[in-house]
Amino acid sequence: MIVSGEGKITNGMKTKTAMFTIFLAFATVLAISCKECPTEPKEDLSINMELIHSDCVSALLKVSMDTDSLKYNRFLLENRSDTVGEYTFHGPDTVMWLTNLSANTEYSLVAYSLKDGERKECSDTLRFTTMAPSAKQFTTEVSWFNTSFCAINDVWLFDENNIWAGGRVSYNHDEYSICIYDGHEWIPQESSELMPDIIGMYAFNEQDIWVSGGIPDHYKDSVWTRYDLWNMGVLPSERAIGVYQIYGSSPNDVYFAGDSGAVVNYDGQNFGVMETGTKLYIKDIDGDEYGNVAILAYDRSGFESQVLVLKDGHWQSILHSYDVWGDPSKKDWGIMRCLNVFDGIVYIMSWQGMIKYHIATDTYIVIDGIRDGSDIDVIDHNDIMVFSLYDINYYNGASWTEIIEDDGSYYCGRYNGSIGCMAGFSFCIVRLK
């Protein structure tokens, strides 16, 4: 019994020894394999998407990744599981325009980072609804000047019974610089102090109006005051430089622009020249309530045009064209004729269409449509009026409509959301409401 028992114990020890040997061999192999193929650490990644702007048919997005864009250089965009497109990261933050969207439609976008064609991380769902197109309808009315000659260069709308027109008007053998429409007739205004040919006009209210035909005149509390910028030493007297276009964010922040890239700022007390970096004639200037200001300059021969915006107190060129028709493959959009600034976006009429330039992100899209425009007023992204040499066109955020076509030669127009006015060398003003 004892021998038998000892034999059993001996066999058990042999079994345990064999199992330990097998375990040791397995552990050794495992250690070697771990050295040869180390486990990759799990990356803590995230992809984020932000809506910067949307209108009826487009949206501006920012897609961000907190990882190396060379490893994750592509991302997929889906709307309710339908593929929108595959895009490339341009650094950690990629700003992009989505175009050809449907108006008045809800979108639910998700972005997926891609590595070697495979989906990795996904963003939270971004939901937004595009704007509905404007449903405005307009009628037109022509108010004729009872005059032998008129050349209206700018107009200002206070209301439909108070419209100011500036330029040169012959009436009863006298010449006038301003006519005012009172809802029934045009009345020339006596003012021998004004320049003989007003080009630009800007008003804060009926008792605070600036006009200019080269040097500014200020109508304040029923009194006209001239600011001769040449005699004041603001503009060089030895050069034929005048300022004609006007924009003001407030009575204490008024801009005057004109020849040779000249921009003069008025702070409510003093005038100062701003260096723009361009020598082209500034045809248009405008700004918005957020402090954005833009100018449009061009060569009067019509071949070169340039748009600049004011950033951190300095003028920066954002678009430059050297050709009337342009070359979209070189991001040259042809001759640019007028602009308007609204909600951080510069709307520009060019030969290739209407450009929407987003100032903060330095990105833009081009909306095809009309290719001519001497004036543009933007009330909202779906409420835009464009005045051309022979017609008026309206953009409702999704499509263009021609409101009027006329054989007159129109120089200018204004639209305030309820009524519009177009004037020029046509002996009349066309009103729309």
Buried (B, 14 or more C-beta within 10 A) or exposed (E): EEEEEEEEEEEEEEEEEEEEEEEEEEEEEEEEEEEEEEEEEEEEBEBBBEBBBBBBBBBBBBBBBEBEBEEBBBBBBBBEEEEBEEBEBEEEBBBBBBEEBEBEBEBEBBBBBBBEEEEBBBBEEBEBEBBBBBEBEBEBEEBEBEBEEBBBBBBBBBEBEEBBBBBBBBBEEEEBBBBBBEEEEBEBBEBEEBBEBBBBBBBBEEEBBBBBBBBBBBBEEEEBEEBBBBEEEBBEEEEEBBBBBBBBBEBEBBBBBBBBBBBBBBEEEEBEBBEBEBEBBBBBBBBBEEEBBBBBBBBEEEEBBBBBBBBEEEBBEBBBBBBEEBEEEEEBBBBBBBBBBBBBBBBBBBBBBBBBBBBBBEBBBBBEEBBBBBBBBBBEBBBBBBBBBBBBBBBBBBEBEEBBEBEBEBBBBBBBEEBBBBBBBBBBBBBBE
